[in-house]
Amino acid sequence: MNSEFGELAQAQYRTRNLRRRLYVIVGLVLIVMGYFLMAIEPGTPSDWVLARAMGGLACIVVGFGMAILPLLTQWTTGE
């Protein structure tokens, strides 16, 4: 019985760590995508400038939250 609990705990730990890694990777990709959206060329029509700037800023904020919050949780809980 004890070994079954240990295996279950290890499986949950691995799943939790995999989920955190995926969140960090997706967050970093969103940050990069946000910076690419924020890079507006001089010839961009004015209709798209605000949309690209707001979309880029939203990607950066959401990506930062997804990439940093799992790391902060891991550091503060000591896991």
C-alpha positions in Angstrom: 0.0 0.0 0.0 2.8 2.4 0.9 4.6 1.8 -2.4 1.4 2.5 -4.4 1.1 5.8 -2.6 4.7 6.6 -3.3 4.2 5.9 -7.0 1.1 8.0 -7.1 2.9 10.9 -5.4 5.8 10.6 -7.9 3.4 10.6 -10.8 1.6 13.7 -9.5 5.0 15.4 -8.9 6.1 14.6 -12.5 2.8 15.8 -13.9 3.0 19.1 -11.9 6.6 19.7 -13.0 5.7 19.0 -16.7 2.8 21.4 -16.5 5.0 24.1 -15.0 7.6 23.6 -17.8 4.9 23.8 -20.5 3.5 27.0 -18.9 7.0 28.6 -18.9 7.6 27.6 -22.5 4.3 28.9 -23.7 4.8 32.1 -21.7 8.2 32.7 -23.2 6.8 32.1 -26.7 4.0 34.6 -26.0 6.6 37.2 -24.8 8.6 36.8 -28.0 5.4 36.9 -30.1 4.4 40.1 -28.3 7.7 41.7 -29.1 7.3 40.8 -32.8 3.9 42.3 -32.8 5.2 45.5 -31.2 7.8 45.9 -33.9 5.8 48.1 -36.2 7.3 49.1 -39.6 7.0 52.7 -40.7 4.9 51.7 -43.7 2.2 50.0 -41.6 -1.3 51.4 -42.2 -2.5 53.5 -39.2 -5.5 51.2 -38.8 -3.3 48.3 -37.8 -0.8 50.2 -35.6 -3.0 50.4 -32.5 -4.3 46.8 -32.9 -0.7 45.5 -33.2 0.5 47.5 -30.3 -2.3 46.4 -28.0 -2.0 42.8 -29.2 1.7 42.9 -28.6 1.3 44.4 -25.1 -1.4 41.8 -24.2 0.9 39.0 -25.4 3.8 40.3 -23.3 1.7 40.7 -20.1 0.0 37.3 -20.4 3.3 35.6 -21.4 5.1 37.2 -18.4 2.4 36.0 -16.1 2.6 32.4 -17.5 6.4 32.3 -17.5 7.1 34.0 -14.2 4.3 32.9 -11.9 5.1 29.1 -11.9 8.8 30.0 -11.2 7.8 32.3 -8.3 5.5 29.6 -6.9 8.3 27.0 -7.1 10.8 29.3 -5.4 8.4 30.4 -2.6 7.1 27.0 -1.8 10.5 25.3 -1.9 9.4 22.4 -4.2 
